């Protein structure tokens, strides 16, 4: 905008110097266009624009972590968007809300295609991620959208609510989108009975989706998920994860969190002409997360950290590698199961102890059953319980993977 003003000024100055009289014909139209003043309601003034740019640059200069802390100081972000627990330390990046540790577990059970959960403290944030969070508006703005038609007789979960209450509300709010703004804009009243002939109204504020619209919406939602997550179609082929109902998936108490840093792969299998485009899926119970795709590389380096909640009945961590294909089904490149119970046990023992110095807490001996390339040492360093693991991928001709696990207590 500033450049446009300077250009306009230069052009008008040139005309004034070369010819004191305005040009005629087509040149006159161009002259009038360049020299005309744009109304203030059409755009901000150059001074306003400059001020806004300076404010934006000043805001970004704080750094992503400092900006997150400032966002947490906003009134609506001081409590969990779903249950009202004070001092939330987790964020649904895709939805744009600050949530507590208990609600974050339910969000993870929805799948990262619905709610991608990050920690304010434990994850490394980028400027783009914080910009996206700022653009979504925070807890008040998001709740005004997703709870626009919350029934008067439906109470939100409280900080002491059970996992069943949290799961039911969060699924209805974000996955089924029963209270979403805009779903009922055409008519605030719907028939009370299911028969088309009925004309009795429902109470004001009731979620107004008839069965047909609700079915069509769910169908569109499932189709959209398929396109957004092409790898989800192959989970049943290679993961063999038992399919329980959605109502049970989120109703799980969590004992902690596990942070998985997918470090690198070595000598992975060829699935394209000469190379592969690998990515990694991590699955723990009903949760799954996915790394980025690295193009044309059999020795990819991800160095990408992903977070999962640890259920009370601790299942093995499943690691699956795929080759990304654009027009066909993604190709399987090997998998493995990692027993994380020794790591969790070491973390629990450390929490109860008064150990301060760095030390080895245990190890998992490499053998044919776990396919480790070397012993998986469990270390305590800087107050963090970690385990580095290198292992061979199974059900594939070749390939190894290196990951780093960190067990995180719920207090963080």
N, C-alpha and C positions, 0 to 999 in steps of 0.2 A: 504494500500500500504506500509505503514511504517512497519507494522507487518510482511508483506511478506518479506521485505528486511532483517529484523532482523532474521526471521526464516531461510532464505537462508544463511545468514552469519553464524548462529549457525550450520547448517547442514554441510556447507563446512568446518568449523573449526573442527567439530567432525571427518570428514573424514581425515583431515590433521593430527590430533592427533593420530587417531587409525591406519592409514595406509598411509604412504607417497605416495604410488602409487595409481592411480585411480582405482576404482573397475571395474570388467569386467562383460559382459553379461547384463541382464536386469538392474542390479544395476548401470551399466555404463550409460545407457540411462537416468535413474533418476538423476544420478549425473550431467550429462551434462545439463539436463533441469534446475536443481536447480542453477547451477553455471553460466548459460549463461546470458548475458546481454540483456535486452529487448531494442529494438531500441527506440530512443527518440521520433520518430514520432508516436509510438504506445501508449505511455503514458507519462505524465509529470514526471520529476525527483522527488525524495523524497523531495528535498528542495522546488521545485515549489509547490508540493502538500501541504506541511506544510504551506507555505506562503499563499496559497489560502484558506486553512482552517482557518488560523488566521484572514485573511481579512473578511471571512464570519462571523466568531464569533464576530469580532469587529463591523461589520455592524448590526448584530442582537442585539448587546448589547445596541444600542441606544433606543430600544423599538419601538413598532409599530407606535405610534403617531409621534415620532421624525423622523422615516424613511419616513412616508408619507410627512411630511413637506420638507424633503430633496428631495423627488421625485418631489414635486411641484416646486422646484428650477431649475429642468431641463428645457432646452429651450423649448422643444415641449409641456411640461405640464403647461406652464405659461398661456396658452390660451385654451379655450374650443376646443375640438377635432372636433366639428361639426360646430360651428358658429364663432369661433375666439374671443369670449368675454374674456377679460383679467381676471386673478385671479379666475379660476374655483374652486369651493369648493365641488363639488360632483364627484362621481366616479361610473362608470359602472363596477362592480367587475367582472362580467362574461365576458365582452368584454375587459376590461383593459384600459379604457380611462378616463381622467379627463374632466368633462363637467360642464357647467354653470347651474344655477338654472332653467332657461327656458327650456333648452334642456333636463334636467333631468325629467321634467314632461312628455315630449314626450317619453322618454325612459321607464318610468313607464307604459305608456299606451301600450307598446309593450308586456308587461307581463314579469314576473321575469324569465321565462324559456328562454327568449332572452336576457334581460338586467336587472340584479339585481343592483339596485341603492343604494348606501350608501353615507352618508355625511362624509367629512373629519373631521369636527368639532363635529358633534352631535352624531355620532355613535361610539361605542367602538370597536376598531379593534383588531384582534388577530394577532399573528406572522404568522400563516398559511395564513391568508387573505392577509397580506402584501407580503408574499413570492409569493403567486399566482399572485398578481398584478405586482410585479417585473418581474416575469417570462414572463408575457405577453408583457412587453417591453415599455409600455407607449404610449403617443399619436402619436409620429412619426412612431414607428414600426407598430402600429395598423392601422393608416391611410394609410401607404404604402401597407397594405394588403387589406383593405376594399375599398380603393379608387384607386386601381391599374389601373383600366380601366375607370376612370371618364371621360366622354365625354368633349371635349374642349368647347362645347357650353353650358354646364351645370355649373352654378355657385353655389358654396356652400353658405349656409345662412350666413348672417352677424349678428353682435350683435343686430342690430335694425330690423332684419327681422321679419315678421309676424309669428304667430303660424302655419299658413297653410304652409308657406314655410319651416319652420323647420320640421314639421310633414312629409311632402312629402319627403324631402331629407333623414331624419333619417330612415324612413320606407324602402326606396329604398336601403339605404346603409347597414342596419343591418338585417332587416327582409326579404326583397326580395333578398338581396345580389347581386344587379345588377352590381356592380363595383368590385366584389371580385377578388383577385389575384388567378390565377389557373383555373378559369372557362373558359378562352379562350386560354389556352396554346397550344392547338393543331392547331389552325388556327386563325390568327388575323383578317382575312377578312371573312365576311359572305354575302350571297345574300341580295341585297337591297329589292327585292320584296318577297312576301310570297310564291309565287309559286316555286316549286322545280326546274323548268327549268331555272329560272333567274340566271344570272351570274354577274350582276352588283355589284361592291363592295360598302361597306359603307365607310364613312370617317374613317381614323385611330383613334383609341381610343374609338370608339362607343361601347356601351355594347353589346357583341356578344353572345346572347342566342336566338336560334330560338324558335318558339312556342312550339315544342315538348319537347325540353330539359327543357324549362322553366316550362312547365306543370309537367313534371316528377320530377323536382327539388322541386316544390311546394308540390307535393304529398308526396315525401319523407320527406319534412320538417314537414308536418302535421302529418304524421305517427310517426316521431321521437318525436314530441311534445306530442303525446298521451302516448308513453312509458315513457317519462321523467316526465310527470305530470298526473298520473293516476287519481288524484282527479278532473282534468279538465273535465272528462267525466260525472261526476255527477252534475256539476254546474247547468245544465239546469233542473235537477230533483228537486233540493232543493233551489237554489238561485233565480230561475225565473228571471234572469237578461235579459233585452231586448237585442236582438242581432242586433246592428247597424253595418253599414259597417265599415271596418277598416279605410277608408279614413276619417270618421267623429270622430272616437274614440280618435285620438290624437289631433284633432283641438279644444282644450279646453284651455281657459285661466285659470290659477291657481292663487288663492288669498293667498295661504299659504300652509303650510305643517302640517300634523298631525302625531305625533309620538305616537304609541300605544305600551305600554308595557303590554303584556299578562302575567299577574302575575301567576294565578293558577286557577285550577278547583276543585270543591268540590262535592263529592257524584255523580259522573257522571254515566250515564247509562251503564249497562253491555251489551256488544255486542259480546263478545266471550264466551267461556264456563263459566268462573268465573270473568273475568275482561274485559278490553278494552285497545286498543293502540291508545289513542286520539291525535289529532292534531287540530289546529285552522286555519281557513281561514278568513282573513279580506278582505272585498270588499268595495270599495268606487267608485261609478260610474263604469268606465270601467277598473279600476285597481283592482288587487287582489294580496295578499301576503300570505304566509303560514309559520306557525311555524314548528319546528321539531316535530317528533313523539316521544312520551314517551311510552315505552313499559310497558304493564301489570300494569296499574295504574289507579284507579278511582278517585284519588286525586292528579293529576299531578301538578307539579310546573315548569312552563316554565321560568318565568322571562326573557322573550325574547322581545326585542324592534324591531318594524317594522315601516317603514315610508311610508306614502301615500301623494300624492298631493291633495289639496283641490280645487275642481272645483269652478268656479264662482257661478253657481247654486248648492248650497250645498245639496247633497243627504244624507240620513242617512248612518251611518257606519253599515255594515252588518257583523255580527259575526256568523260563522258557525263551528260547531264541528263535526269531523268525527272520526271513528275508522278505522285505517289502516289495510287492509287485503292484503295479498300477492298474492293470487290466485283468489280472487273474488272481486267484486265491494266493495269499501269502504262503511261502514255502517254509516248512518246519526245518529248523537247524540244530535241534538238540534241546535237552532239558536236564534238570537235576532237582533233587529234594535236599534241603538243608535243615538239619535238626537244630532249632534255635533254643531248645530247653536248657542246655548247659549255660548259654549266654544269659538267659533270663534268670536262672538260679544264681549265677555269679552276681548279677546286678542287684538282686534282692538281698543277698548276703552283704554286699557292700553298703546298701542303704541302712542296714541294721548295725553296721560296724562304725568305728571311729577312725578308720584308716585315712590317712592324708597323703602319704607318699605314693609315687607310682610303683606298681608291682605287677607280677603275673598272678592272675586269679585262677587260672585253670587252662586246660587245652583239650582239644578233640584230636585223638590220634588218627593219623591217616591210615586208611585200610581199604580193602576192596569194596566194602559195603557203602562207604561214603564217597569213594572216588576222589578223595583229596589228593592233591599233588604233594602236600606237606602238612604237618600238624597245624591245626587251627588254634593258635594261641589266643587266649582271652586275657587282655591286659587292662589295667587301670592306669589311665594317664590324664592328668589335669581334671580329675573328677569325673571322667567319662569311661564307661565300660565298653570296650571295643573288641572285635575279633576280625582278623584278616583271614580270608579263605580263598584258596586257589583250587579249582576242581575241574575234572574232565566232564564234558557234556555227555549225556547218555542218549541212546537210541539214534545215534548219528555216527558217521564214519570218522569224524575227527573234530577237534576244537576244544579249547579250554577257556575258562572265564575266571576273572579275579574280582572279588567283591569285598567290601568292608562293612561289617555290621556294628551298630551301636544301639544299645538298649537304653531307652530314655524313660525315666520314671514319670508317672502321671503328674507329679507336682510341677513339672516344667511346662 
